[in-house]
């Protein structure tokens, strides 16, 4: 029976945490929603269950409800230790989702927030979030289309979202060691804080914070991007030390990677530009407006993209990868305006685009067969959810990461089971990341 239960606000975040556990010899299943977790027949064999609530862009009331039902599902499946996986850039209604989990788990639980992910150069100092040396509000996430972040002081950010008292343990206490952290945790809780934020700049800091929490024997809701959850599990003796999980070396297979780029961030755009500068990687631009309009317009655009892919796959020189993209060419659409024009609910235009990308991937797979495909690569959590949903897949077996926050796993369920897949957040990686991902998918396609 699963010992660790985690709710993540999107699929990319779920796999990021799942991989940290999987690399530590914990059998980990990542489910696209709580219904999928309930339907699963293999839950009893898993050490960790992660449910993607897909709640990051939702209004407060909706996010609260779906996180609460997800937590209830984890409780019913036997989870003992709980985590709320948050975005490293602190997007979404984190405070609301903490409330939902604490309300469900029990009154004696305290939320300990460690937002640092040092291996991705995400740290917190004095309550301020810093990403790769840049203040959070000065990064591209501040202009995120659906979930912008405009507050850099995290205690103030969370206090505006939760109805619980928020406390902060600053870096000077963390650097003073385990006893100092333990003392400050007790002091914060005695002061009535139910949400306690803790600074950290290194993984050693995260380990020390975890040791303090375990020594107190508190019921802790870990609120973090993954490292704190992993270190808590290790200190509790649930998992082993983290270790890379690479396949054995093998000749490169004669296959092709299919890429669905739903993210429109400058980081993703640059990565795909670098990838497609190489002749073995091909780009197919898909017009987003027909996908948003739906119906026959969408069907025609999808067929056009699938036909273009088949032409490349049947050519004498088969491409290493085919990139399907809707937002890396031409003028960037304002999707809120597109919703308003059509009287769509908020976010429907984005969903229509991602469903269209999923149908293109499925149409291509159905024509050539999964045996000719090395794997799938998606950018953006919403894109991965929609692509997998169209493919009829509800669960991922997480394996490893290419780089932190860029995770590799295999599809579980449906006729596409076993196909390697990588999901990458839109803001993650450097200019060579797309090339590295394609190379890793080829290696993973040879795993026995």
Secondary structure, DSSP 8 states (H G I E B T S, - for coil): ---EEEEESSHHHHHHHHHHHHTTT--EEEESSHHHHHH-S-GGG-SEEEEE---TTS-HHHHHHHHHHHHHHHHHTT--EEEEE--TT--S-HHHHHHHHHHHH-TTEEEEEE--BGGGTEEEETTEEEETTEEGGGSGGGG-SSS-----BHHHHHHTT-SS-EEEE-HHHHHT-HHHHHHHHHHHHHTT-SEEEE-BSSHHHHHHHHHHHHHHT-EEEEEESSHHHHHHHHHTTSS--------------S-EEEEEE----HHHHHHHHHHHTSTTEEEEE--HHHHHH-HHHHHHHHHHHHHHHHHHHTSSS--SEEEEESSSSSS---HHHHHHHHT--TTHHHHHHHHHHHHHHHHHHHHH-GGGEEEEEEESHHHHHHHHHHTT--EEEEEEEEETTEEEEEEESSTTTT-EEEEE-TT-S-TTHHHHHHHHHHHHTT--
